[in-house]
Amino acid sequence: MNAFQSLPGPLQGVLSLLGLFLNTVFWCLPLFAVTFIKLVVPTPAWYRLWGAVLNRIATNWVYCNNLIIRLTKSIRWEVSGLNDLAERGWYLVLANHQSWLDIVVLQKVFYRRIPFLKFFLKKELIWVPLLGQAWWALDFPFMKRHSRAYLEKHPERKGQDLETTRKACAKFKHLPVAIMNFVEGTRYNPEKARRQKTPYARLLKPKAAGVAFVLGAMGEHLTRILNVTISYPQGEKSLWDFMCGRVRRIKVDVEVIPITRDLLGDYFNDRDFQGRFQDWLNEIWARKDKLLEASENQGALAEPGT
């Protein structure tokens, strides 16, 4: 334990967030400058050149975030399945979602092992100061989610997310990328699970349509599917808990899944394929649920340093 970790938890949290904020401001300055240069000449070759520069800036941003975390936190990282990955590949990353902390964990675990992670985000997040504009500059796709009642009144809005996904996939073909999808569509909590009547003890139901669409649009470009299970054996899992030094163990299991022809098809017009694909994803989620159960059962193990 260093001097920083001996500080009271809330003070650790404030100082950690301040450090990450200052790092974000520092890297957003060149990020926004390069984005302006990228937009000056609207040609594909120019976009690819400066898109690669933007990705490198973002990778350095993540490196500094990871360095701040390493210097201020004492965490036992239990990570498996990272063999045979490549920074120059194309990946579809599927993960469970419990907290904003999940994004920090994924960036730490996959740093320089696969390309910079690009997330599908809710459109409202574009207004988050600095971060929203940085995500836009880095070509993160922003999805507009509508309720069923809204779509019944405005049927012309149906398919907007698929069109956004199609445009994003077209951009992703030109530079190595790791497309990140939180397949549950939202963060897990017991109340959401109760309303949804999920068959899983620790997960919401997986949504297959977006995954199938990305595979259909980019199957020939993607190298592998990475099925990632994130668990926090001690139970604490909020970003604030993490910043305050309360999260001492993080477990990440990575399953590498080959992309075979039976995973590529027309999910929206082929009912047989739709059923097979949903069953395939449900099986992955059932395995993930068992991993989370095993991690939860190990939560009483000794903390690092004890």
C-alpha positions as CSV (number, residue, x, y, z in Angstrom):
1,M,0.0,0.0,0.0
2,N,1.4,3.4,-1.0
3,A,0.8,6.8,0.6
4,F,-2.1,7.6,-1.7
5,Q,-3.9,4.4,-0.8
6,S,-3.7,5.2,2.9
7,L,-5.8,8.3,2.3
8,P,-9.5,8.2,3.3
9,G,-11.6,6.5,0.6
10,P,-13.6,9.6,-0.5
11,L,-10.5,11.7,-0.8
12,Q,-8.9,9.0,-2.9
13,G,-12.0,9.1,-5.1
14,V,-11.9,12.8,-5.6
15,L,-8.2,12.9,-6.4
16,S,-8.4,9.9,-8.7
17,L,-11.3,11.4,-10.7
18,L,-9.4,14.7,-10.8
19,G,-6.3,12.9,-12.3
20,L,-8.4,11.2,-14.9
21,F,-10.2,14.4,-15.7
22,L,-6.9,16.3,-16.2
23,N,-5.6,13.5,-18.4
24,T,-8.8,13.7,-20.5
25,V,-8.4,17.4,-21.0
26,F,-4.8,16.9,-22.0
27,W,-5.5,14.4,-24.7
28,C,-8.7,16.0,-25.9
29,L,-6.8,19.0,-27.1
30,P,-4.8,17.1,-29.8
31,L,-7.8,14.9,-30.4
32,F,-10.0,17.8,-31.4
33,A,-7.3,19.5,-33.4
34,V,-6.7,16.4,-35.5
35,T,-10.5,16.0,-35.9
36,F,-10.6,19.4,-37.4
37,I,-7.8,18.5,-39.8
38,K,-9.6,15.3,-40.7
39,L,-12.8,17.2,-41.6
40,V,-11.0,19.7,-43.8
41,V,-10.6,17.3,-46.8
42,P,-13.6,15.0,-47.1
43,T,-11.9,12.1,-49.0
44,P,-11.7,8.4,-47.9
45,A,-7.9,8.2,-48.0
46,W,-7.6,11.4,-45.9
47,Y,-10.2,10.1,-43.4
48,R,-8.3,6.8,-43.0
49,L,-4.9,8.6,-42.5
50,W,-6.2,10.9,-39.8
51,G,-8.5,8.3,-38.4
52,A,-5.4,6.2,-37.6
53,V,-3.8,9.2,-35.9
54,L,-6.9,9.7,-33.8
55,N,-6.9,6.1,-32.8
56,R,-3.2,6.4,-31.7
57,I,-4.0,9.5,-29.6
58,A,-6.9,7.6,-28.0
59,T,-4.6,4.7,-27.2
60,N,-2.1,7.1,-25.5
61,W,-5.1,8.5,-23.5
62,V,-5.9,5.0,-22.3
63,Y,-2.3,4.3,-21.5
64,C,-2.2,7.3,-19.2
65,N,-5.5,6.4,-17.6
66,N,-4.1,2.9,-16.9
67,L,-1.0,4.4,-15.4
68,I,-3.0,6.6,-13.0
69,I,-5.0,3.5,-12.0
70,R,-1.8,1.5,-11.5
71,L,-0.3,4.2,-9.3
72,T,-3.3,4.8,-7.2
73,K,-5.0,1.4,-6.8
74,S,-4.1,-2.0,-5.4
75,I,-6.1,-4.5,-7.4
76,R,-5.7,-8.2,-8.0
77,W,-6.4,-8.6,-11.7
78,E,-7.5,-12.2,-12.6
79,V,-7.6,-12.3,-16.3
80,S,-7.7,-15.3,-18.6
81,G,-8.0,-15.9,-22.4
82,L,-5.8,-13.2,-23.8
83,N,-3.6,-15.4,-25.9
84,D,-3.4,-15.1,-29.7
85,L,-4.9,-11.7,-29.9
86,A,-3.6,-9.0,-32.3
87,E,-3.6,-5.3,-32.2
88,R,-4.0,-5.3,-36.1
89,G,-7.1,-7.5,-36.1
90,W,-10.8,-6.9,-36.3
91,Y,-12.9,-8.1,-33.3
92,L,-16.5,-8.1,-32.1
93,V,-16.4,-7.9,-28.3
94,L,-19.5,-9.0,-26.4
95,A,-19.6,-8.4,-22.6
96,N,-22.0,-8.3,-19.7
97,H,-22.6,-4.8,-18.2
98,Q,-22.9,-3.9,-14.5
99,S,-21.4,-0.5,-14.1
100,W,-19.5,2.3,-15.8
101,L,-16.5,0.7,-14.3
102,D,-16.8,-2.1,-16.9
103,I,-15.4,0.4,-19.6
104,V,-12.4,1.2,-17.5
105,V,-11.8,-2.6,-17.0
106,L,-12.1,-3.4,-20.7
107,Q,-9.7,-0.6,-21.7
108,K,-7.2,-1.8,-19.1
109,V,-7.4,-5.5,-20.0
110,F,-7.3,-5.1,-23.8
111,Y,-4.8,-2.2,-24.0
112,R,-2.5,-2.9,-27.0
113,R,-3.8,-6.5,-27.2
114,I,-6.5,-5.6,-29.7
115,P,-7.4,-2.4,-31.5
116,F,-8.9,0.6,-29.7
117,L,-12.4,-0.3,-28.5
118,K,-15.3,1.5,-30.2
119,F,-18.6,1.4,-28.3
120,F,-22.2,1.7,-29.4
121,L,-23.5,4.5,-27.2
122,K,-26.9,6.1,-26.4
123,K,-27.3,9.3,-28.4
124,E,-27.8,11.3,-25.3
125,L,-24.2,10.6,-24.2
126,I,-22.9,12.9,-27.0
127,W,-23.7,15.8,-24.7
128,V,-21.4,14.6,-21.9
129,P,-18.8,17.3,-21.6
130,L,-15.5,16.4,-23.3
131,L,-16.2,12.7,-23.4
132,G,-19.2,12.9,-25.7
133,Q,-17.3,15.1,-28.2
134,A,-14.3,12.8,-28.0
135,W,-16.4,9.8,-28.7
136,W,-17.9,11.6,-31.7
137,A,-14.4,12.5,-32.9
138,L,-13.4,8.9,-32.7
139,D,-16.3,7.7,-34.7
140,F,-18.2,5.9,-31.9
141,P,-21.7,5.1,-33.2
142,F,-24.5,6.9,-31.3
143,M,-27.8,5.0,-31.2
144,K,-31.2,6.6,-30.8
145,R,-33.4,4.3,-28.7
146,H,-37.2,4.7,-29.0
147,S,-39.8,3.0,-26.8
148,R,-42.3,0.6,-28.4
149,A,-45.1,3.1,-27.8
150,Y,-43.2,5.9,-29.6
151,L,-42.5,3.6,-32.6
152,E,-46.2,2.7,-32.8
153,K,-47.0,6.4,-33.2
154,H,-43.9,7.1,-35.4
155,P,-43.3,3.9,-37.5
156,E,-41.0,5.9,-39.8
157,R,-38.5,5.9,-37.0
158,K,-38.1,2.1,-37.1
159,G,-34.8,0.9,-38.3
160,Q,-32.8,4.0,-37.3
161,D,-30.4,2.0,-35.1
162,L,-29.8,-0.4,-37.9
163,E,-28.9,2.4,-40.3
164,T,-26.5,3.8,-37.7
165,T,-25.0,0.4,-37.3
166,R,-24.6,0.0,-41.1
167,K,-22.9,3.3,-41.5
168,A,-20.5,2.5,-38.5
169,C,-19.6,-0.8,-40.0
170,A,-18.8,0.8,-43.3
171,K,-16.3,3.0,-41.5
172,F,-14.9,0.2,-39.4
173,K,-13.8,-1.8,-42.5
174,H,-10.9,0.5,-43.3
175,L,-9.0,0.5,-40.0
176,P,-8.5,-2.3,-37.5
177,V,-11.1,-2.0,-34.8
178,A,-12.6,-3.8,-31.8
179,I,-16.4,-3.2,-31.9
180,M,-17.7,-3.3,-28.3
181,N,-21.3,-4.4,-27.7
182,F,-22.9,-4.6,-24.2
183,V,-25.4,-7.1,-25.5
184,E,-27.9,-6.6,-22.6
185,G,-28.5,-3.1,-23.8
186,T,-28.3,-1.6,-20.4
187,R,-26.6,-2.1,-17.0
188,Y,-27.8,-5.0,-14.9
189,N,-29.6,-4.5,-11.7
190,P,-32.1,-6.8,-9.8
191,E,-35.1,-4.6,-10.5
192,K,-34.5,-4.7,-14.3
193,A,-34.0,-8.4,-14.1
194,R,-37.3,-8.8,-12.3
195,R,-39.2,-6.7,-14.8
196,Q,-37.6,-8.5,-17.7
197,K,-38.2,-12.0,-16.2
198,T,-34.7,-13.0,-17.3
199,P,-33.9,-16.7,-17.1
200,Y,-30.4,-15.9,-15.8
201,A,-29.5,-15.3,-12.2
202,R,-27.0,-12.5,-12.8
203,L,-27.7,-11.3,-16.3
204,L,-30.4,-9.6,-18.4
205,K,-31.5,-11.2,-21.6
206,P,-29.1,-10.8,-24.5
207,K,-30.3,-8.8,-27.5
208,A,-29.3,-10.6,-30.7
209,A,-30.3,-8.2,-33.5
210,G,-27.4,-5.8,-33.2
211,V,-24.8,-8.6,-32.9
212,A,-26.3,-10.4,-35.9
213,F,-26.3,-7.2,-37.9
214,V,-22.7,-6.4,-37.2
215,L,-21.7,-10.0,-38.1
216,G,-23.7,-9.8,-41.3
217,A,-22.2,-6.4,-42.3
218,M,-18.6,-7.2,-41.3
219,G,-18.3,-11.0,-41.1
220,E,-15.6,-11.2,-43.8
221,H,-13.5,-8.5,-42.0
222,L,-13.8,-9.6,-38.4
223,T,-11.0,-11.8,-37.0
224,R,-12.8,-13.3,-34.0
225,I,-15.6,-12.8,-31.5
226,L,-14.4,-12.1,-27.9
227,N,-17.0,-13.2,-25.3
228,V,-15.9,-11.3,-22.1
229,T,-17.3,-12.0,-18.7
230,I,-16.5,-9.2,-16.1
231,S,-17.0,-10.0,-12.4
232,Y,-16.3,-8.3,-9.2
233,P,-15.9,-11.1,-6.6
234,Q,-16.2,-8.7,-3.6
235,G,-19.5,-7.3,-4.7
236,E,-18.4,-3.6,-5.0
237,K,-18.7,-2.6,-8.7
238,S,-19.5,1.1,-9.0
239,L,-17.1,3.5,-10.6
240,W,-17.1,5.5,-7.4
241,D,-16.2,2.4,-5.3
242,F,-13.3,1.8,-7.6
243,M,-12.0,5.4,-7.4
244,C,-12.2,5.2,-3.6
245,G,-10.1,2.1,-3.5
246,R,-12.9,-0.3,-2.4
247,V,-12.6,-2.6,-5.4
248,R,-9.7,-4.9,-4.7
249,R,-10.3,-7.8,-7.1
250,I,-11.5,-7.9,-10.7
251,K,-11.9,-11.1,-12.7
252,V,-12.2,-11.1,-16.5
253,D,-12.7,-14.2,-18.5
254,V,-12.2,-13.9,-22.3
255,E,-13.5,-16.7,-24.6
256,V,-12.3,-16.5,-28.2
257,I,-15.0,-17.6,-30.6
258,P,-14.3,-18.3,-34.3
259,I,-16.6,-16.7,-36.8
260,T,-18.2,-19.6,-38.8
261,R,-20.6,-19.4,-41.7
262,D,-23.5,-20.5,-39.6
263,L,-23.2,-17.2,-37.7
264,L,-23.7,-15.2,-40.9
265,G,-27.2,-14.7,-42.2
266,D,-30.2,-12.5,-42.6
267,Y,-31.5,-12.1,-39.1
268,F,-34.4,-9.9,-40.0
269,N,-35.9,-11.9,-42.9
270,D,-34.8,-15.5,-42.2
271,R,-36.9,-16.7,-39.3
272,D,-34.9,-20.0,-39.1
273,F,-31.6,-18.2,-38.9
274,Q,-33.1,-15.8,-36.3
275,G,-34.0,-18.6,-34.0
276,R,-30.7,-20.4,-34.4
277,F,-28.7,-17.2,-33.8
278,Q,-30.7,-16.3,-30.7
279,D,-30.2,-19.8,-29.3
280,W,-26.5,-19.5,-29.9
281,L,-26.4,-16.2,-28.0
282,N,-28.5,-17.6,-25.2
283,E,-26.0,-20.5,-24.8
284,I,-23.2,-18.0,-24.5
285,W,-25.2,-16.1,-21.8
286,A,-25.9,-19.3,-19.9
287,R,-22.1,-20.0,-19.7
288,K,-21.5,-16.5,-18.7
289,D,-24.1,-16.8,-15.9
290,K,-22.2,-19.8,-14.5
291,L,-18.9,-18.0,-14.6
292,L,-20.5,-15.1,-12.6
293,E,-21.9,-17.6,-10.1
294,A,-18.5,-19.2,-9.6
295,S,-16.9,-15.8,-9.1
296,E,-19.5,-14.8,-6.6
297,N,-18.9,-18.0,-4.7
298,Q,-15.2,-17.1,-4.5
299,G,-15.9,-13.6,-3.1
300,A,-14.8,-14.6,0.4
301,L,-11.2,-15.3,-0.7
302,A,-8.5,-13.1,1.0
303,E,-7.8,-9.6,-0.5
304,P,-4.5,-8.8,-2.0
305,G,-1.8,-8.3,0.6
306,T,-3.5,-10.2,3.4
